[in-house]
Amino acid sequence: MRSSPGFIGMQQSSPPFTLRAATPHHGQRNPTA
């Protein structure tokens, strides 16, 4: 997940990790997360 700059930017945009996990884009970018 650290290797994905887009994912890092998404982390800063979404404070709660639960919302990030619920985001479909998050699942598509990093399925291993």
Biopython code that builds the backbone (N, CA, C, O; Angstrom):
import numpy as np
from Bio.PDB.StructureBuilder import StructureBuilder

atoms = [
    (1, "MET", "N", (0.845, -1.200, 0.000)),
    (1, "MET", "CA", (0.000, 0.000, 0.000)),
    (1, "MET", "C", (0.878, 1.247, 0.000)),
    (1, "MET", "O", (0.498, 2.291, -0.530)),
    (2, "ARG", "N", (2.048, 1.121, 0.599)),
    (2, "ARG", "CA", (2.963, 2.268, 0.647)),
    (2, "ARG", "C", (3.541, 2.566, -0.736)),
    (2, "ARG", "O", (3.935, 3.695, -1.030)),
    (3, "SER", "N", (3.583, 1.541, -1.571)),
    (3, "SER", "CA", (4.162, 1.699, -2.904)),
    (3, "SER", "C", (3.203, 2.437, -3.837)),
    (3, "SER", "O", (3.580, 2.840, -4.938)),
    (4, "SER", "N", (1.950, 2.611, -3.381)),
    (4, "SER", "CA", (0.964, 3.303, -4.222)),
    (4, "SER", "C", (0.789, 4.754, -3.766)),
    (4, "SER", "O", (0.176, 5.003, -2.728)),
    (5, "PRO", "N", (1.322, 5.715, -4.532)),
    (5, "PRO", "CA", (1.220, 7.131, -4.180)),
    (5, "PRO", "C", (-0.233, 7.586, -4.138)),
    (5, "PRO", "O", (-0.601, 8.418, -3.309)),
    (6, "GLY", "N", (-1.052, 7.047, -5.019)),
    (6, "GLY", "CA", (-2.477, 7.415, -5.051)),
    (6, "GLY", "C", (-3.171, 6.962, -3.780)),
    (6, "GLY", "O", (-4.046, 7.651, -3.256)),
    (7, "PHE", "N", (-2.765, 5.781, -3.284)),
    (7, "PHE", "CA", (-3.363, 5.253, -2.060)),
    (7, "PHE", "C", (-2.980, 6.118, -0.866)),
    (7, "PHE", "O", (-3.793, 6.351, 0.028)),
    (8, "ILE", "N", (-1.731, 6.594, -0.860)),
    (8, "ILE", "CA", (-1.247, 7.453, 0.220)),
    (8, "ILE", "C", (-2.061, 8.752, 0.261)),
    (8, "ILE", "O", (-2.433, 9.239, 1.329)),
    (9, "GLY", "N", (-2.325, 9.294, -0.927)),
    (9, "GLY", "CA", (-3.113, 10.524, -1.004)),
    (9, "GLY", "C", (-4.525, 10.279, -0.495)),
    (9, "GLY", "O", (-5.138, 11.158, 0.111)),
    (10, "MET", "N", (-5.038, 9.074, -0.748)),
    (10, "MET", "CA", (-6.379, 8.736, -0.302)),
    (10, "MET", "C", (-6.418, 8.651, 1.221)),
    (10, "MET", "O", (-7.425, 8.988, 1.844)),
    (11, "GLN", "N", (-5.313, 8.195, 1.813)),
    (11, "GLN", "CA", (-5.237, 8.094, 3.272)),
    (11, "GLN", "C", (-5.395, 9.477, 3.893)),
    (11, "GLN", "O", (-6.119, 9.652, 4.873)),
    (12, "GLN", "N", (-4.709, 10.453, 3.311)),
    (12, "GLN", "CA", (-4.750, 11.807, 3.846)),
    (12, "GLN", "C", (-6.140, 12.408, 3.654)),
    (12, "GLN", "O", (-6.586, 13.230, 4.455)),
    (13, "SER", "N", (-6.821, 11.990, 2.582)),
    (13, "SER", "CA", (-8.152, 12.525, 2.289)),
    (13, "SER", "C", (-9.192, 11.922, 3.235)),
    (13, "SER", "O", (-10.140, 12.596, 3.635)),
    (14, "SER", "N", (-9.007, 10.646, 3.590)),
    (14, "SER", "CA", (-9.968, 9.964, 4.464)),
    (14, "SER", "C", (-9.348, 9.686, 5.825)),
    (14, "SER", "O", (-8.495, 8.806, 5.945)),
    (15, "PRO", "N", (-9.765, 10.427, 6.860)),
    (15, "PRO", "CA", (-9.233, 10.253, 8.208)),
    (15, "PRO", "C", (-9.503, 8.857, 8.776)),
    (15, "PRO", "O", (-8.561, 8.197, 9.216)),
    (16, "PRO", "N", (-10.750, 8.386, 8.783)),
    (16, "PRO", "CA", (-11.053, 7.069, 9.348)),
    (16, "PRO", "C", (-10.701, 5.951, 8.385)),
    (16, "PRO", "O", (-11.053, 6.012, 7.208)),
    (17, "PHE", "N", (-10.006, 4.925, 8.874)),
    (17, "PHE", "CA", (-9.590, 3.814, 8.020)),
    (17, "PHE", "C", (-10.807, 3.016, 7.562)),
    (17, "PHE", "O", (-10.775, 2.380, 6.508)),
    (18, "THR", "N", (-11.882, 3.049, 8.354)),
    (18, "THR", "CA", (-13.084, 2.282, 8.014)),
    (18, "THR", "C", (-13.678, 2.794, 6.705)),
    (18, "THR", "O", (-14.132, 2.006, 5.875)),
    (19, "LEU", "N", (-13.676, 4.101, 6.523)),
    (19, "LEU", "CA", (-14.230, 4.663, 5.286)),
    (19, "LEU", "C", (-13.362, 4.266, 4.101)),
    (19, "LEU", "O", (-13.869, 3.978, 3.018)),
    (20, "ARG", "N", (-12.045, 4.253, 4.316)),
    (20, "ARG", "CA", (-11.133, 3.883, 3.231)),
    (20, "ARG", "C", (-11.378, 2.425, 2.835)),
    (20, "ARG", "O", (-11.385, 2.087, 1.651)),
    (21, "ALA", "N", (-11.579, 1.571, 3.833)),
    (21, "ALA", "CA", (-11.787, 0.153, 3.562)),
    (21, "ALA", "C", (-13.127, -0.054, 2.849)),
    (21, "ALA", "O", (-13.268, -0.964, 2.031)),
    (22, "ALA", "N", (-14.095, 0.788, 3.163)),
    (22, "ALA", "CA", (-15.422, 0.664, 2.563)),
    (22, "ALA", "C", (-15.456, 1.265, 1.157)),
    (22, "ALA", "O", (-16.399, 1.045, 0.397)),
    (23, "THR", "N", (-14.417, 2.024, 0.828)),
    (23, "THR", "CA", (-14.374, 2.657, -0.490)),
    (23, "THR", "C", (-14.026, 1.637, -1.573)),
    (23, "THR", "O", (-13.006, 0.956, -1.467)),
    (24, "PRO", "N", (-14.856, 1.519, -2.609)),
    (24, "PRO", "CA", (-14.615, 0.559, -3.689)),
    (24, "PRO", "C", (-13.276, 0.811, -4.383)),
    (24, "PRO", "O", (-12.602, -0.128, -4.807)),
    (25, "HIS", "N", (-12.899, 2.088, -4.493)),
    (25, "HIS", "CA", (-11.627, 2.428, -5.142)),
    (25, "HIS", "C", (-10.458, 1.851, -4.353)),
    (25, "HIS", "O", (-9.457, 1.407, -4.916)),
    (26, "HIS", "N", (-10.616, 1.871, -3.033)),
    (26, "HIS", "CA", (-9.556, 1.347, -2.175)),
    (26, "HIS", "C", (-9.365, -0.153, -2.437)),
    (26, "HIS", "O", (-8.239, -0.646, -2.503)),
    (27, "GLY", "N", (-10.475, -0.858, -2.582)),
    (27, "GLY", "CA", (-10.411, -2.296, -2.813)),
    (27, "GLY", "C", (-9.779, -2.608, -4.165)),
    (27, "GLY", "O", (-9.040, -3.584, -4.298)),
    (28, "GLN", "N", (-10.065, -1.788, -5.155)),
    (28, "GLN", "CA", (-9.519, -2.025, -6.488)),
    (28, "GLN", "C", (-8.027, -1.696, -6.534)),
    (28, "GLN", "O", (-7.254, -2.374, -7.211)),
    (29, "ARG", "N", (-7.633, -0.655, -5.812)),
    (29, "ARG", "CA", (-6.224, -0.246, -5.832)),
    (29, "ARG", "C", (-5.370, -1.249, -5.056)),
    (29, "ARG", "O", (-4.319, -1.677, -5.532)),
    (30, "ASN", "N", (-5.827, -1.618, -3.867)),
    (30, "ASN", "CA", (-5.034, -2.513, -3.036)),
    (30, "ASN", "C", (-5.916, -3.611, -2.453)),
    (30, "ASN", "O", (-6.417, -3.472, -1.337)),
    (31, "PRO", "N", (-6.112, -4.709, -3.201)),
    (31, "PRO", "CA", (-6.957, -5.815, -2.743)),
    (31, "PRO", "C", (-6.357, -6.564, -1.562)),
    (31, "PRO", "O", (-7.075, -7.226, -0.813)),
    (32, "THR", "N", (-5.043, -6.460, -1.393)),
    (32, "THR", "CA", (-4.364, -7.156, -0.307)),
    (32, "THR", "C", (-4.599, -6.451, 1.014)),
    (32, "THR", "O", (-4.414, -7.044, 2.077)),
    (33, "ALA", "N", (-5.002, -5.199, 0.959)),
    (33, "ALA", "CA", (-5.245, -4.448, 2.180)),
    (33, "ALA", "C", (-6.521, -4.970, 2.830)),
    (33, "ALA", "O", (-6.923, -4.477, 3.884)),
]
sb = StructureBuilder()
sb.init_structure("model")
sb.init_model(0)
sb.init_chain("A")
sb.init_seg("    ")
for serial, (resi, resn, name, xyz) in enumerate(atoms, 1):
    if name == "N":
        sb.init_residue(resn, " ", resi, " ")
    sb.init_atom(name, np.array(xyz, "f"), 0.0, 1.0, " ", f" {name:<3s}", serial, name[0])
structure = sb.get_structure()
